[in-house]
Amino acid sequence: MDPNAALAHHLELNNPTQDSHLFTYRHKNGHQPLMKSKFLAELAKAACAAGLEPLQGHGIRIGPTLEYLLRGMPFDVMKVKGRWSSDAFTLYLRKHTQILAPYIQAVPMVQDTFIRLTMPAVC
């Protein structure tokens, strides 16, 4: 997807005023700033239309998490940077292994760390 084309389409479609939020959309008789709940609802609709399972709030942040990990950022630092209050982000990483696999395989150092931290403990 071309972000410039998407932004141009949004501006043409919603025509936000100069003093409104950038991601304002037409709502009833005026404009409404895009709120997190509306964004997630629209994202869920798009995912369902594409036959995908909708992502939850933290699941959306998997892209930046992946980018930092691929650049060598340690998991514990990513946990702080991403404001993850628990190790739940490892569950999101596990869930998205099909997406992550080609990228993780490209960086062996990240692959070893990923496997060590996300695989369940063997008892």
C-alpha positions in Angstrom: 0.0 0.0 0.0 1.3 3.4 -0.9 1.1 5.7 2.2 1.1 8.9 0.1 -1.8 7.7 -2.0 -3.7 6.6 1.1 -3.2 9.9 2.8 -4.3 11.8 -0.4 -7.4 9.6 -0.6 -8.2 10.2 3.1 -7.8 14.0 2.7 -10.0 14.0 -0.4 -12.7 11.7 1.1 -12.9 13.3 4.5 -11.8 16.8 3.8 -10.6 17.7 7.3 -10.4 21.4 8.2 -7.1 23.1 8.7 -7.6 23.2 12.5 -8.9 19.7 12.9 -7.0 16.5 13.7 -5.2 15.0 10.7 -7.2 11.8 10.9 -10.6 13.3 11.2 -13.4 11.6 9.4 -16.9 12.6 8.3 -19.4 11.7 10.9 -23.1 12.6 10.9 -23.3 16.4 10.2 -19.6 17.2 10.9 -16.2 15.7 11.5 -15.0 13.4 14.3 -11.3 12.8 15.3 -10.3 9.2 14.7 -10.4 7.4 18.1 -8.6 4.2 19.0 -11.9 2.3 19.3 -13.0 3.4 15.9 -9.6 2.6 14.3 -9.6 -0.9 15.8 -13.2 -1.5 14.7 -12.4 -0.5 11.1 -9.2 -2.6 11.2 -11.2 -5.6 12.4 -13.7 -5.1 9.6 -10.9 -5.0 7.0 -9.3 -8.1 8.4 -12.6 -10.0 8.4 -13.2 -8.9 4.8 -9.8 -10.2 3.9 -10.5 -13.5 5.6 -8.0 -12.8 8.4 -8.3 -12.9 12.2 -8.6 -9.4 13.5 -5.6 -8.1 15.5 -6.0 -6.7 19.0 -4.3 -3.5 20.1 -0.9 -5.0 21.0 -1.0 -7.3 18.0 -0.9 -4.2 15.8 2.4 -3.2 17.3 4.1 -6.4 16.1 5.5 -4.6 13.1 7.6 -2.0 15.0 8.6 -4.7 17.5 9.8 -6.9 14.6 11.8 -4.0 13.1 13.6 -3.3 16.4 14.3 -6.9 17.0 15.7 -7.4 13.5 18.0 -4.4 14.1 19.4 -6.3 17.1 17.5 -4.7 20.0 17.4 -7.2 22.9 14.0 -8.5 24.0 14.2 -7.0 27.4 14.9 -3.6 26.0 12.0 -4.0 23.5 9.7 -4.9 26.4 10.5 -1.6 28.1 10.5 0.4 24.8 7.1 -1.1 23.8 5.7 -0.4 27.3 4.8 -4.1 27.7 3.8 -4.7 31.3 4.3 -8.4 31.1 5.8 -11.0 28.8 2.6 -11.1 26.8 4.4 -9.7 23.7 6.1 -13.1 23.4 2.6 -14.6 22.8 2.0 -12.2 20.0 5.3 -13.1 18.5 4.5 -16.8 18.7 1.1 -16.1 17.1 2.7 -14.3 14.2 5.5 -16.8 13.5 4.3 -17.3 9.9 4.7 -13.6 9.2 7.9 -13.3 11.3 9.7 -16.4 10.0 11.3 -15.1 6.8 12.5 -12.0 8.6 13.9 -13.8 11.6 15.6 -16.4 9.5 17.4 -13.5 7.7 19.1 -12.5 10.9 20.6 -15.6 12.7 21.3 -13.7 15.9 17.7 -12.6 16.2 16.5 -16.1 15.3 18.4 -17.7 18.2 17.1 -15.1 20.7 13.6 -15.4 19.4 13.5 -19.2 19.8 15.1 -19.0 23.2 12.6 -16.4 24.5 9.3 -17.5 22.8 9.4 -21.3 22.8 7.7 -22.9 25.8 10.0 -24.4 28.4 10.7 -28.1 28.0 10.0 -29.9 31.2 
